[in-house]
Structures are given as C-alpha cells and as structure tokens.
Amino acid sequence: MSHATRPFDTEGMPPVVPYIVANEAAERFSYYGMKAILVIYMTKYLTDMNGDLAPMSDGQAKTYYHLFATSVYFFPILGAIVADAFFGKYRTIIGVSLIYCLGHLALALGDGAVGAQLGLTPRTWLTIGLTLIAIGSGGIKPCVSAHVGDQFGSKNEHLLGRVFGWFYWAINLGAFASQLLIPSLLESHGPSVAFGVPGALMALATVVFWLGRNRFVHIPAGGRDFLQEVFSRAGLALAIKLGVIYAFSAMFWALFDQTGSAWVLQAERMDRSFLGIDWLSSQIQAINPILILVFIPLFNYGVYPLLNKFFPLTALRKIGIGMFLAVPAFLLSAYAESRLATGATVSIGWQLGSYVLITAAEVFLSITLLEFSYTQAPNRMKSFVMGLFLASVALGNLFTAIVNAAITLPGGTSRFSGVEYYLFFSAAMFAAAVGYVVVARLYQAQSHIQGTG
C-alpha cells in the first residue's frame, strides 16, 4: 500500500497522533520501569552463577547506570543516520523495536533458571540486555519525536507545541505508572517478573505503532541527498551551532539523571514513611512524572503567560531558566546529605522539594529543546538533529559516570563525602548555566517545517 509522503492539508490535529502518543506511553513504561529498579537490582539483587548474592558497590552501580544511560543517548546519532539516509523513520522504529524487546528478554532471563542453563552469569545477561536496549533506543529516540513533527505541515504547525506537550505528557504518564509498579514487583516477585513486565509493554508499544502504519505520513529517506546535506558546509555549521547549545545543556542531564542513581541511594538512608505511605527507595522517582503531568498545563497556561508580561519568553530563555533551576535542586540534596551525615533522621519529604525544582527545570529545558531542535533542523536532517540533541544527554551521563569512576576507591568507598558530591555537581551546573547565557545571546534562530520547502 502506498503511503502519504507529505503532511495532510489540514488546519487541525493529524488523526495519527493517538497512535504515536499511545505507543510512546507504552514504550516509556517499559524503559522507565526497567530503569527505575536498575540501581537497586545491581546493589541488592545481583547474583553470581551459583545464585549467591554478588552485588555491586554504590559507586560501581552509579558508574554502570550512567554508562548505560550514555549508550542509550549516544546510539541515536547512528539511528538517525540509518533512518534519514536509508530506511526512513517508520521502518527504523519498527526494526529496532524488536531489538529492544530482546533486550528486555535478556534482563528477565538473567535472574532465572533458563539463563543459568544457557551458561551465562547474571552480570553477563545484564550487560547483554542493557546493550540491546541501548541499541533499540538508538533507533527509536531520534525518530519518534521527528516522526511526530513530520505529520504537521504549514497550516497546522502552530499545533506543534501542543502536540509535543502531549507527547511529553504520554512519556511521563508511562513513567509514573511504571515507577510505582515495577519496584513493587521487584520486591514481591523478584527480578525476572520485574524485568519481564516492561518487556511485555515494549511488545505492546511495537504493536500499537504497527497498527498506525497505513495512516502515517512517511517522509522518504534522504539517501545521498541527506548525507550531502549533513556533511555540507551549511549542515556542519548548523551541527556546530546547535552542538554548542547542546554541550552546555548536557550538564543539566548530568544532574537530572541522578534521580535514578544518587537520589535513589540517598533515599535508602532516609525515613521513607511519608503521607501515610511507606515508599520504596526506587518508587520516589515517580514524583517526577506526576509533577510533569501537573506542570505542563500549569506552565503553558499560567507560568509562561505571566513571565511573558515581564520579558519575551523565547525558547532560548526558557532553556536558560531551566539550567539555573537545577542548581538549587542539588543544593537541597546537599543539605539533606549533611543532616544524614550527622546521624539525624531525615524524611524523604526533603527530596520532594528537590523534585519540584528539578522537574520545573525539566519543563523549561527539555520540552523546549525538543520542539526547538525539530524546528531548527532542515527537513532532511530532522532525525539527525534529534540525535544530536539526545547526544547531549549522553554527554551529561558520561560526565557523571567518569566522575563516579574517578572517585570510587577499590573497596567501593568514595573520595568525596556525600555533601561534597552534591556541591560539586551544583557548582558544575552553575558554571554551565553561566556559559550558556553567553552563547545563547549569539544564537540566531530559524524554522524549518515539513511541507514548507
């Protein structure tokens, strides 16, 4: 069956948006559910070939976790080239989704009898599973968000901001549900079930996306024209110009993604009885997506219009505000850590304040960068530029992994105290935010929408 290769001539919302949003919710459930329990699995549940506990130290687990996150956000560059030059976004997404499903299967096998019978250690299954998931994400991440934008033309491009908001809302709905459910499954049913359920949701996400295949606008791969455009003087100049913005924003991700590592390990030492609920340490991450669900409409209809009354709230200014807001989020964590160091009982409620700040920063920065990246990219380079944006997340996580590897001593102890650790990242974030303000003043924005040339 032939597919539309240009956006439909409509002023309303494209009818395929529900397929993309539902797919994204299920896929994000699988990813964030697996990621939510990763550090706890590595430090509490990981076994050797005989089934005896052989956990990693906190420092080793944080290094492993952030190296995985680095891979997840580095592979999109390769996935974008494959999609934009050879197979197109839709076929790339479907193909790597199957690899993604195999990754979840490997994680589930790692703690089971079948995995042991195949002669591989749980740590080997963990490595295989995370590698396959990282490759799968490499094809999906740059393509799905660009595929959303491809459904819009010149008549309905004004709805792009709204649909990217819905898109982000779907991501966080899936994340919220999984970050509450999967840690409970780990505690009650063990790693095989806890990793298996996200795998089932990834399979569902693939089916939902396949069901929309005949309704999507399929922008053809650019082939040689894409490669020539990317590596032309103008293409490389754009990559460098955006790359500078992304390089400074990378520090935000160095802090933000520690909600799944350092903040989880901090929560282990806190009083987790809060609001009448005894929370698991890895469940606290669910605060972020539920705040996102509240903050998106609050910011769109309240915060942004209010700020616009005082100064023009451009995309670049939103990004800068987000970077500065991340600093006090980690300073609050430093304060909580200082009290823990004295032996005081510290409520998990202290992390709520940090989550409010880091989530507000995320709304200002991440959603804005998502739309900004799409509009700044020439039409043939949409997925590639999304890959560059995601590489900034990889860069931030690589920085965190290197820092943790450098400060972790052979016995598993750290060269930094807990307070020093959080103050170091707070200072690095502040320096990056100041540097960003300088380069953002020099940036000249542009706009490229499918169907407009």
N, C-alpha and C positions, 0 to 999 in steps of 0.2 A: 504494500500500500504506500502511495506517495504521501509525503508529509509537507506541511506548510514550512517554507524556508524564510518567511518574513513575518513580523508581527501582524496580527489581525488589525483591520482598520476599525478600531473601536475606541470610544472615549471612556469606557467602563473598565472594570477589573477583568483580566483574562479568565475564562472559565476553567483553565487548568490549574489555577493557584491552589485549590483544595488538595489535589494530588501531591503537589510539591510540599505543601505545608504538613500534610499527614505523614508523608514519607520522612520529612525532616524530624518530626516529633518522635517517630518510632526509632529512627537511626540514632538520634541523640540520647534516647532512653538507653539504648544498648551501649553506647560509648561511655556516657557518664555513669551508668550503673556499674560497668566494669571498672572504670577509673576510680570511682568512689571507694572501692574496697581494696585497691591495689596496694597501698602502703600498709594497711592493716594485715592483708594477706602475707606480704613479704616479711613483716616483723613479728607475726604471731602464728601463722598457719603453715608457712612453707616447710616442707619436709624433705628428707633425703630419700634414697632409693628404697630403704627398708621401712619407710613410713614414720621414722622418728623425726621429731621436730628439728629443723635446721634453719632457723630464721636469720634474716639479715639484721645488722645493726641499724639504728635510726639513720645514721649518716649514709650508709650504703643504700638503704631503701630510698632516701631522698635523691641520691645520685642516679639510681636506676630509674626512678619515676620520672625525673626531669630529662634524662636521656631518651626515654620513650616518648615523652611529650615533644622533645626536639625532633625526633624522627617523624612523628605524626604531622608536624607542621613544616618539615623540610621537604618531604616527598611531594607535596602539592606542586612544587615547581616542575618536577618531572611529569606529574599527572596532567598539568596544564599544557605542557608541550605536546604530549601524546594526544590530548583532546583537541587542541586548537590546530595542530598540524596534520593529524592523521585520521582519527576516528570520530571526531565530533563529541560534544558533551554527553549526549544521551547514551551512546554506546559505551563510552568510557565509564560512566557511572554504573551502568548495569554490569559490565565486566568486572570491575574491581569490587563491586558489592559482594560478589561470590567469594573473592579472596578474603574479604572482611569476615564473612560468615565462617570460613575455615579457621580464621584466627580465633574467633570465639570458641570454636570446637576444640582447638588445641588447648586453650586455657582450661576448659571443662575437663579434658582428658588428664591434665596434669596432676590432679588430685585423686584420680580414680584407678581402679584395678586394671582397666584396659590400657591406660597409659603406661603403667608399670610393666605389663606383659609385653608391650612393644619395645621395652628395653631402654626407655629414655627417663632421665630423672625429672622430678617436678620442676627444677630450675630450668632444665632444657626445654620442657613444654612451655614454661612461662616465656622464655626467650623467643621460641618459635611463634607462639600466639601473638605476642606483642609486635613482633616483626611483621606478621601478616596483616594485623590490624593497622599498623602504620602505613603499609603499602596500600591497603584499601582506602584509608583516609586520604592518601596522596592523590587518588583519582577522584574521590568524591568532593573533598573540601573546596577546591578551586572551581569545580564545575557546577555544583548545585546552586551556589549563590549567583554565579554568572548566568546559569540556565534560567533562574528566576527573572533576571533582568532582560533576558532575550525575549521573553513573552510580551514585552512592552514596546510600543512604538512612539512616534512623536505626539499622537493625540492623547495618550494616557500616561505619558512619562511623569506627569505630576503626581501619579499614584504610587510611584516607585518608593518614596519614603514610607508610605503607609504599609506597603506590602513587605518591605524589609523589616519594619516593625513587627508585623505579624509573623514573619519568618523567624525573627529572634524570639518572639513570644512562644512559638512552637518549640524551638530549641529548649527553652527554659521550662516549658511545661513537661517535656520528656525528661529533662534533667531532674526536676523537682520530684517527679513520681519515682524515678529510679533511685535517687539518692536517699529516699526514705525507705524504699522496699528492699533494695539489694543488700544493704548492711544487715538488715534483719534476717534475710535468707542466709547470709554467711554465718551468722551466729546460731541459727536454728537448724540449718540443713547442710552446712559445710560448703567448701569452695566449688565443688562440682555443680551443684544446683545454682549457687550464686553467680557463677560464670555462665552457666547454661541458659538461664532466663534471658540475659541480654543478647545471647546468640539467637534465641528464638525471635526476639524483637527485631534484630537486624534482618533476619529472613523475611519477616513481615514487611519491613520497610522496602525491601527489594521488590516484593510482590506488588505493593501499592504503587511504586514508581513504574513498574512494568505495565500496570493496568492503564496508565495515562499515556502510553507510547504513541497511540494514534491521534491524540488530541494536542500534543505539544507542538510548539514551533521548534523545528530542528534547524538551527543555524549550521550550515555546512562547515566542515573543517577547512581551514585556510590553505592547507598544503604548503607548497613552495612560497606562495604569497605571504603566508603567515611568517615563515622563517625569515623571508627577506625583510618584512616589516619590523620584526623583533630586533633583528641584527642590523637594521639600517641606522644611519646616524640619528634620525629622529626617534626611532624606537629605543635605542640605547640611551639617548638623552632623557627620554621620559622615565626609563627604568632607574636611571641615576637620580633624577629629580625626586621621584616618589621614594626611592630607596633611602634617601636621606631622612625623609619624614618617618618612614618605617623603622629606621635604625634607632631613632630617638624613642619612638613609641615602644620598642622592644623591651625597654626597662619596665614598662607597665606590666607586661606579661611575665617578666621575671618575678614580680611580686604577686600578681593575681593568681598564677597557677600554684603558688604555695598554699592556697586554700585547701588543696588536696594533699599536701605533704606536711609542711611545717605546722600549719594550723591544726591539722588532724592529730599530730603527735603532741602538740601543746594541749589539745582538748583531752587527751588521755590522762593528763595530770590535773585536770580541773574537776570541780564539783559539777557533774552533768545533770543534776536534778534541777530542772528549770521549767516554769509554767506548768507545774504538776506532771511533768513527763521526765522519765529517766532516759536521756538521749545516749545513743551510741556515738562514739567519737567521730565516726565517719558519716553519721547522719547530719551533723551540724552543717555540712556543705549545702544541704537542701535550703538553707536560709537564702543563699544567693539567688537561685532561680525563682523562689516565691517573691522575693523583693523585686526581681526583674519584672515579673508579671504585674506588680503594682506600679513600679516606677515608669514603665514605658508610657502608659496613658497619662500618668501624673506629670511627666516631663513634657510630653507632647502638647498637653492642653493647659498646663499650669506653669512649670518652671521655665520652659523656653519662651513663651509669650511674655512672662514677667521680665526675664533678662533682656529680651529684645527692646523693652521700654528704656533701658539704660544704655545699651550699645548694640550694634548689629551683631547678632549671634551667628557668625559664619561657621562652616564646618571646621575650619582650622582652629577657631577659637574654642569650639566645643572640645576638640581633642586636647588642647592645652589645659583646659579646666580639669578634664579627666585625669591628666597626668599629675597635676598638683594635688588633687583629692586623694590620690593613692598614698601620699606621704603620711598624713595623719592616721590612715588606716593601719599602717605598720607601726607607727609610734604608739598607738593604743595597745597593739600586741606586745610591744617592748615593755610598756607599763605593767601589763598582766604578767609578763615573764619575770619582771623584777619582784613582784609580790610572791610568785611561785618560788623564786629563789630563796626567799626568807622563810619558807615553810608555811606561809599563810594559805588558808583555804580560799580559792578563787573561783567564783561562779562562772559557768560557761556563758552567762549573760554578758560578760565583758566582750566576748567575741561577737556578740550581736552588734555592738557599736562599730567594730571593725568591718563587719559585713555590710552595714549600712553605707559606710564611706566607700569601700572598695566596689560595691555594686553601683552606687551613684557614679563613681569614676568610670565603670564599665559602660554605663548607658551613654555618658558623654563621649567616651572614646571609641568603644568597639562598634556600636551600631553606626555611628557616624563614619568611621573608617570603612565600614563595609559598603555603604552607599557611595562614599567619596571615591573609593577605589574603582567601583564599577563605572562611575560617570567620567573619571579621568582617563580611562583606558580606551584607545581606539577600538573600533568594533571587532577587528580580527584578533585583538590581544586581550579580550575580556578575562578569559581563564588564566592567562599568563600573569596578568597584573594581580588577580586574586591570589595566585600562587606567591607572588612577591609579598603581598600583604601578610599571608599566612607564614611566610618565612621569617617575618619579624617576631612571630610567636615562638618559632623555633629558636631564633637567636636569643630571646629572653630566657627560654628554658635551658639553653646550652650554657648561658652565663651562670644560672643557678646551679646547674649540675657541676660545672667546673669549680665554683666556689665551694660547694659541699664536698667534692672530691679532695680539694686542696686543704680543707680544714679538718677532715676526718682522719684521725690517727689510726695506726694499725689495730689497736684494741677496740676501735669503734667509738672512742670518745672524741670530743671536738676541741679544736684550738680556741674557738670562740665560746664565751658564755652565751646563754640564751638571749640575754639582753643585748650583748654586743652584736649578735647575729641580726636581730631586727633593726638595730640602729644603723648597721652597715647598709642594709638594703634601703632603709629610709633615706639615708644620705645619698646613695646612688640614684634613687628615684628623683630626688630634688635636683640634683645636678643635671640629670637628663631632661627634666621639665624646663629648666632654665635654658639649656641648649636648644631645646625645641622651639621656644619662643623666638629665638634669634633667627632660625632657619625658616620658620613659618612666615615671618614677615616678608621674606624674599620670594615666597612661592606664588606663582600666578596660576590660578585655577582655570580649567577648561571643562567642556562637557561633550561626551560622545554617547549617543543613544542609537540603538538598532533602528534602522529604517530612516535615518536622517543623513545618510551618506557615509 
